[in-house]
Amino acid sequence: MLENKKIIIIGDKDGIPSPAIEACLKAAGAEVVFAITACFTCSLAGAMDIENQQKIKDLAYKYGEEKLVVILGGGDVETCSITAETISAGDATEVGPLTGITLKIPVYHVFEQEIRNECDESVYEERCAIMEMVLDVEKIVNEIKSIRLQYAQY
């Protein structure tokens, strides 16, 4: 699924940080072009960081939207939802560079089975699995899937 794709990782300091996700994906041979750990609770109303919006916009123009996949590590449903929707459908808060821009890039959470299948299992268990015990995996995964089905094209 991630073969021939450029991967963007947006980790969360209160969820799965980007180095953990990156380790899982790189061990499986994925090409990560941008990885950052965000502090979702630090942003106003959970809105996606303006600098990260610009970086994703730049990468979409550089590589083409169809070549990108975004993997989230967010620790709660709301911030994952806002981030996924901003990336795929545009910035609903109308304050960032993705305002009015529909990239249609697929967004996944690292907990989704499609992504877990791509990861090196031992690295995933060591770096990410522990958070499955404290986060609401089912709600996060269902929300991200819903947004992806609604907005993602590629």
C-alpha positions as CSV (number, residue, x, y, z in Angstrom):
1,M,0.0,0.0,0.0
2,L,2.8,2.4,0.8
3,E,5.1,1.2,-2.1
4,N,6.1,4.1,-4.4
5,K,4.5,6.6,-2.0
6,K,6.0,9.5,-0.1
7,I,5.1,9.4,3.6
8,I,4.4,12.3,5.8
9,I,4.2,11.6,9.5
10,I,2.5,13.8,12.0
11,G,3.1,12.3,15.4
12,D,1.7,13.6,18.7
13,K,3.6,14.1,22.0
14,D,0.5,12.8,23.8
15,G,0.0,9.9,21.4
16,I,2.6,8.3,19.2
17,P,5.6,10.5,18.4
18,S,6.9,10.7,14.9
19,P,10.2,9.0,15.6
20,A,8.3,5.9,16.7
21,I,6.1,5.8,13.6
22,E,9.1,6.6,11.4
23,A,11.1,3.7,12.8
24,C,8.2,1.3,12.1
25,L,7.8,2.5,8.5
26,K,11.5,2.8,7.6
27,A,12.1,-0.7,8.9
28,A,9.5,-1.8,6.3
29,G,11.2,0.2,3.5
30,A,8.8,3.2,3.3
31,E,10.1,6.6,2.1
32,V,9.4,9.2,4.7
33,V,9.7,12.8,3.3
34,F,8.6,14.7,6.4
35,A,8.1,13.8,10.0
36,I,7.2,16.0,12.9
37,T,5.8,15.5,16.4
38,A,3.1,18.0,17.1
39,C,1.6,19.2,20.4
40,F,-2.1,19.1,19.4
41,T,-3.2,20.2,22.9
42,C,-1.0,23.3,22.5
43,S,-2.8,24.6,19.4
44,L,-5.9,26.7,19.5
45,A,-9.0,24.5,19.5
46,G,-7.0,21.6,18.1
47,A,-6.5,23.4,14.8
48,M,-3.6,22.1,12.6
49,D,-0.4,24.1,12.9
50,I,0.0,26.7,10.1
51,E,3.6,25.8,9.5
52,N,2.7,22.1,9.1
53,Q,-0.1,23.0,6.7
54,Q,2.4,24.9,4.6
55,K,4.9,22.0,4.6
56,I,2.2,19.6,3.4
57,K,1.0,22.0,0.7
58,D,4.6,22.4,-0.5
59,L,5.1,18.6,-0.5
60,A,1.8,18.1,-2.4
61,Y,3.0,20.5,-5.1
62,K,6.5,19.1,-5.2
63,Y,5.6,15.4,-5.4
64,G,1.9,15.4,-6.5
65,E,-1.0,14.7,-4.2
66,E,-1.4,11.2,-5.6
67,K,2.1,10.3,-4.4
68,L,1.5,11.2,-0.8
69,V,0.1,9.4,2.2
70,V,-0.1,10.9,5.7
71,I,0.2,8.9,8.9
72,L,-1.0,10.3,12.1
73,G,-0.1,9.4,15.7
74,G,-2.6,11.6,17.4
75,G,-3.8,10.6,20.9
76,D,-7.4,11.7,20.7
77,V,-10.3,11.6,18.2
78,E,-10.9,15.3,17.9
79,T,-7.4,16.4,16.9
80,C,-7.0,13.4,14.6
81,S,-10.2,14.4,12.9
82,I,-9.3,18.0,12.5
83,T,-5.9,17.2,11.1
84,A,-7.2,14.5,8.7
85,E,-9.9,16.8,7.4
86,T,-7.5,19.7,7.0
87,I,-5.1,17.6,5.0
88,S,-7.7,16.0,2.8
89,A,-10.5,18.6,2.5
90,G,-8.9,22.0,3.5
91,D,-8.6,24.1,6.6
92,A,-12.1,24.6,8.0
93,T,-10.8,27.2,10.5
94,E,-9.9,29.3,7.5
95,V,-6.6,30.6,9.0
96,G,-4.0,28.4,7.4
97,P,-2.4,27.8,4.0
98,L,-4.8,24.9,3.3
99,T,-7.9,27.2,3.4
100,G,-9.9,26.5,0.4
101,I,-7.5,23.8,-0.9
102,T,-8.7,20.2,-1.2
103,L,-5.7,18.0,-1.5
104,K,-7.6,14.7,-1.2
105,I,-4.5,13.0,0.3
106,P,-5.3,9.8,2.2
107,V,-4.7,10.1,5.9
108,Y,-4.3,7.1,8.1
109,H,-3.6,6.6,11.8
110,V,-0.6,4.3,12.7
111,F,-3.1,2.1,14.6
112,E,-5.0,1.2,11.4
113,Q,-4.5,-2.4,10.3
114,E,-3.5,-1.3,6.8
115,I,-0.6,0.7,8.3
116,R,0.3,-2.0,10.9
117,N,0.5,-4.5,8.1
118,E,3.2,-2.3,6.4
119,C,5.2,-1.9,9.6
120,D,7.9,-4.2,10.9
121,E,6.0,-6.1,13.6
122,S,8.7,-6.2,16.2
123,V,9.5,-2.5,15.8
124,Y,5.7,-1.6,16.0
125,E,5.4,-3.7,19.2
126,E,8.4,-2.0,20.7
127,R,7.6,1.6,19.7
128,C,3.8,2.0,19.3
129,A,1.8,-0.9,20.7
130,I,2.0,0.2,24.4
131,M,-0.2,3.3,23.6
132,E,-3.0,1.0,22.4
133,M,-3.7,0.3,26.0
134,V,-4.3,3.9,26.9
135,L,-5.8,5.5,23.8
136,D,-9.3,4.9,22.3
137,V,-8.0,3.1,19.3
138,E,-11.4,2.1,17.9
139,K,-12.8,5.6,17.9
140,I,-9.7,7.1,16.5
141,V,-9.5,4.6,13.7
142,N,-13.2,4.8,12.8
143,E,-13.0,8.6,12.7
144,I,-9.9,8.7,10.4
145,K,-11.4,6.0,8.1
146,S,-14.6,8.0,7.8
147,I,-12.8,11.1,6.8
148,R,-10.6,9.2,4.4
149,L,-13.6,7.6,2.7
150,Q,-15.3,11.0,2.5
151,Y,-12.5,13.1,1.2
152,A,-9.4,11.2,0.0
153,Q,-9.1,10.4,-3.7
154,Y,-5.7,8.8,-4.1
